[in-house]
Amino acid sequence: MAYTKEEKSWIFQDWANSAYSIMITTAILPIYFKGVAANAGIADTTSTAYWGYANSIGTLLISLLAPILGTIADYQFFKKRFFGVFTAIGIAFTFLLIFIPTDAWLLLLGFYVLSLIGFSGANIFYDAFLIDVTTNDRMDKVSSAGYAFGYLGSCIPFIIFIIFQATGILPISDVALVNIGFIMTALWWLFFSIPMWKNVQQIHYIPAVKKPVKTSFKRLFHTISHISEHKNIVIFLIAYFFYIDGVDTIFRMATSYGIDLGISQTTLILILLMTQLVAFPFTLLYGYLAKRFSAKPLIFTAIFVYIIICVYAVFMKTALDFWILAMLVGTSQGGIQALSRSFFGKIIPKNRSNEFYGFYNIFGKFSAIIGPALMGIITQITGKTQYGVASLIVLFLVGGIMFLFVKEKNLENL
């Protein structure tokens, strides 16, 4: 069966906002910020620390707000409004980056944090809309398509930017080129978000009340105080916390690992692009196979692939080894993310999806805590980055064992 209009519109939202992930948070802005900070007389080590603080602040703020915002959004009409507001904030502050003076490092960080809050906040409600646009039996397929087209969509503006940068085809300064990158990202995000705004509506909701904020706090506290009633959901979130920590750590630390192996920055960028392109068909494949075998065994498959990645890392010595490892990551990164999202959507009460996806967001955002620390400690003790990567096996084993106890059933009547 072909995708419905609502499903296509939801999928294209991932295509729209994924450009922000690679253009703003990963590739262009971090490097540009270093230059802006240098113009202001900020030392490299200090600016790196400030960039880390900015990411931590943005992530912390939206993670703490996620459950209460999600709980409010479960009321009729609120989900679409919250999604629209946060998307508008993200797009607006991405565009406004072009007006920051080249020595105003603090203002640049402030605008980045606001754009990050908009991006992350919109994704809470985007994830929760999954249960509104499709049915349980199609959820794995649709979620996988979202991640897959997100990987593909993020590559297109990035490749255009790289071509401009590498060829010098545009007779403009480096700062002007970066500003074009900001504009491309904002316009790409805006244009491809239109189908989502136009065609996707909140189907599952709690009837509106007179005091939604006050009532939402009461509901949230009731959920927390009666957490034992949601045992299956809690076990899944704990399992997810561990295995997604390993996934995120490998992705975030890959560049540093590659540099340790003597791989050039140009090659690393090429590997990043190829990983995104490989992730596109394989994420779709995970969705197709989940339709036949269900999501749970496919999530276990992805966990097993990541364990192989950790083992393979021990024997890595050359650039070819790094290419192989990166391609292995591409085969399963999107699959495990997509199926985790859809699996969660199946086991939560549908009319409280935003509240529970708020908790899902917290566990996802705070997951990348143990992994980097574990990898850093083992690397320092052994003096070998390979062993640091191998230590992440612990996270996948703990996550996989916990996931064994999760029941793949719908608990929407809780």
Phi, psi and omega in degrees: 000134180289162178291142176284169179300319180294318179296315179299317181296319179293316180300318183291342175294324175293320174303321184289308190273346180292339176299326179298318184302313185274324184283318187265308186277337187250314193254298192278304189296318180303318180290317180297319179300321179301320179291317178298316179296321179296322177298332180270004178083018180272131180295153182302314182295323180291317181293325176297318178296317180296322178296319177296318179298318182298315179296320180295318181296312180299315180295317181297315183298311183289329179292320179289328180279339189306309183296318182287321176297318179296321180294318177296319184292347177289342177284151184305135177082346187280325186301312182295321180295313180297318178301315181296317181296312182291323176297317179298320178298314180299313181294315183299313184283338171293315178295320183291348177300335183290343183265000182282128177301154187286001175236005183268069186296322182290319177294322177299316178297319181298316179293324178296315180300318180294321177294323179293320177297319177298314180298309183293320180296317179298325182291333176302312184281331174299312178301316184291336177290348180304321183285346179270335187264348184211179180256167182303320185286345178251359188297318180297316181297315183290316179299318179296320178297323178300309179297319182299309180289337173295316177300315182292315181297325181291335183286327189297305178295329180293317178296318178300316180297316180298320178298315177301317183290317185285324184269338184065027184296334177262122182282065182227167180286166178298322179296316179297323179295318177298318178298323175298322176299318178297316181295316178303316182297313182296316181291320177299312180299314182295310186297314184277358173274345183303315178301322179297312180298324186277320193250345185259129181233157178282114181265317181260127184199169172259135181306145183299147177234168183290323182237078186295324182292310180299316180294325180295319177298319179297317179296319181296314179296325178294319179299314181295318183287339179246037186297334180296339178287346182243044186304316182297319180293319181296316180299318178298315183297324177293315177300315180299318179305317184284308187287329178285336173299315178297318179299310182295322181296315179299319180292315184288329184265358185300318182297314179298320179297316180297320178296321178299331179275000178085019180276135183289159180296322179299316179294322179297320178296318178297318178296320178301315179296316181295324178298318178298318182291322177294323182296332183301300182291326183289328176293320175298322179297318178301318179296320179295315181292327178296329177296325182274322188245356186081161188288326188301309179296332178288324175295319175299321178299315180297319177300318179297319178299319180292328175295319176300319178302315181296320179292316181298327182300330181298328186259007182288135178221334188239171176297325178299319177301319181293321176301314181298315179299316181297320179293324175298319176300316180300330181290336189230348183299308180293324181298314183289327177291313183295314183288331175295318180297314182287324177301315180298320180298335181278336187257001180255159175295126186296324182281000175234029185299321182294320178300313183285326175291339172297316176293320177302319179296318179299312182295325178290317183289319183273000183293324185281055179245307184291314186304303180301321179294315179298315180297319179295317182295312181294323178297318180294318182294316185268339184076012181229122179298327181303318180290330176297316177295318181299329181296340181292348176307324181303317182296318180291324178293314179297314179298317180295318179295316178298322183294336177302329186268001179275132179268130181273079180213162183272125180247032188294346181268009179299000000 
